[in-house]
């Protein structure tokens, strides 16, 4: 009897070890597959990333990296200008991860898809959702800026002005140069040339390395000219 009990314990041990090794092997493959997908995404190979990420999601339905994989798949499709498909992926993302820490980034990405399509009314809904519901978001300045850009495209210059000023008043430097530039444009559209001059001059003086500066110098000259200040315009 003792002999058979020992044999049973031995086989149970072997079975347990086999299952453990198999689980470890699967976990290693899963991690490796995710890192490959993440690597091609980080390298900007979005077509390849799209394929790897979709394969990963199909292969590992309960992976701990599924949330990140979904978001990267949405970003990959966005960079490939597949805007409708981007939104479909993010719809799945919102359903599966309603409390995700990436939710604000995903909402912003939905706004970007509409903005790129010229659907500014839909775009601004998403950007304003970030502004209203995610005051601590890392993409708050971007959301304020693009909400301003959307309102500018819709012809609502006062609302655009308010969002640009929110970026300028923030404690962060991101998008501040673009906000000064766009603010100058929207002030000119309202025939407020002296204020536009101030906005362009601040951009040129305080953000001299910005890629908006050459255009801002031209618009500054135009603002002076429209304001009747011909000498500084020259």
WOVENJO-V392652 format. One record per residue. N is the residue number from 1. RES is the residue in three letters. OMEGA is omega as a letter, one per 40 degrees, with the letter a starting at -180 (999 if undefined). Layout:
BEGIN
n	res	omega
N	RES	OMEGA
N	RES	OMEGA
END
This chain:
BEGIN
n	res	omega
1	UNK	i
2	UNK	i
3	UNK	a
4	UNK	i
5	UNK	i
6	UNK	i
7	UNK	a
8	UNK	i
9	UNK	a
10	UNK	a
11	UNK	i
12	UNK	i
13	UNK	i
14	UNK	i
15	UNK	i
16	UNK	a
17	UNK	i
18	UNK	i
19	UNK	a
20	UNK	i
21	UNK	i
22	UNK	i
23	UNK	i
24	UNK	i
25	UNK	i
26	UNK	i
27	UNK	i
28	UNK	i
29	UNK	a
30	UNK	i
31	UNK	i
32	UNK	a
33	UNK	i
34	UNK	a
35	UNK	i
36	UNK	i
37	UNK	i
38	UNK	a
39	UNK	a
40	UNK	i
41	UNK	a
42	UNK	i
43	UNK	i
44	UNK	i
45	UNK	a
46	UNK	i
47	UNK	i
48	UNK	i
49	UNK	i
50	UNK	a
51	UNK	a
52	UNK	a
53	UNK	i
54	UNK	i
55	UNK	a
56	UNK	a
57	UNK	i
58	UNK	a
59	UNK	a
60	UNK	a
61	UNK	i
62	UNK	a
63	UNK	i
64	UNK	a
65	UNK	a
66	UNK	a
67	UNK	i
68	UNK	a
69	UNK	i
70	UNK	a
71	UNK	i
72	UNK	i
73	UNK	i
74	UNK	i
75	UNK	i
76	UNK	i
77	UNK	i
78	UNK	a
79	UNK	i
80	UNK	i
81	UNK	i
82	UNK	a
83	UNK	i
84	UNK	i
85	UNK	i
86	UNK	a
87	UNK	i
88	UNK	i
89	UNK	a
90	UNK	i
91	UNK	i
92	UNK	a
93	UNK	a
94	UNK	i
95	UNK	a
96	UNK	a
97	UNK	a
98	UNK	a
99	UNK	a
100	UNK	i
101	UNK	i
102	UNK	a
103	UNK	i
104	UNK	i
105	UNK	a
106	UNK	i
107	UNK	i
108	UNK	a
109	UNK	i
110	UNK	i
111	UNK	i
112	UNK	a
113	UNK	i
114	UNK	i
115	UNK	a
116	UNK	i
117	UNK	a
118	UNK	i
119	UNK	a
120	UNK	i
121	UNK	i
122	UNK	a
123	UNK	a
124	UNK	i
125	UNK	a
126	UNK	i
127	UNK	i
128	UNK	i
129	UNK	i
130	UNK	a
131	UNK	a
132	UNK	a
133	UNK	a
134	UNK	a
135	UNK	i
136	UNK	a
137	UNK	i
138	UNK	a
139	UNK	a
140	UNK	i
141	UNK	i
142	UNK	i
143	UNK	i
144	UNK	a
145	UNK	a
146	UNK	i
147	UNK	i
148	UNK	i
149	UNK	i
150	UNK	i
151	UNK	i
152	UNK	i
153	UNK	i
154	UNK	i
155	UNK	i
156	UNK	a
157	UNK	i
158	UNK	i
159	UNK	i
160	UNK	i
161	UNK	a
162	UNK	i
163	UNK	i
164	UNK	i
165	UNK	i
166	UNK	i
167	UNK	a
168	UNK	a
169	UNK	a
170	UNK	i
171	UNK	a
172	UNK	a
173	UNK	a
174	UNK	i
175	UNK	a
176	UNK	i
177	UNK	i
178	UNK	i
179	UNK	i
180	UNK	a
181	UNK	a
182	UNK	i
183	UNK	i
184	UNK	i
185	UNK	a
186	UNK	i
187	UNK	i
188	UNK	i
189	UNK	i
190	UNK	a
191	UNK	i
192	UNK	a
193	UNK	i
194	UNK	i
195	UNK	i
196	UNK	i
197	UNK	i
198	UNK	a
199	UNK	i
200	UNK	a
201	UNK	i
202	UNK	i
203	UNK	a
204	UNK	a
205	UNK	a
206	UNK	a
207	UNK	a
208	UNK	a
209	UNK	a
210	UNK	i
211	UNK	i
212	UNK	a
213	UNK	a
214	UNK	i
215	UNK	a
216	UNK	i
217	UNK	i
218	UNK	a
219	UNK	i
220	UNK	i
221	UNK	i
222	UNK	i
223	UNK	i
224	UNK	a
225	UNK	a
226	UNK	i
227	UNK	i
228	UNK	i
229	UNK	a
230	UNK	a
231	UNK	i
232	UNK	i
233	UNK	i
234	UNK	999
END
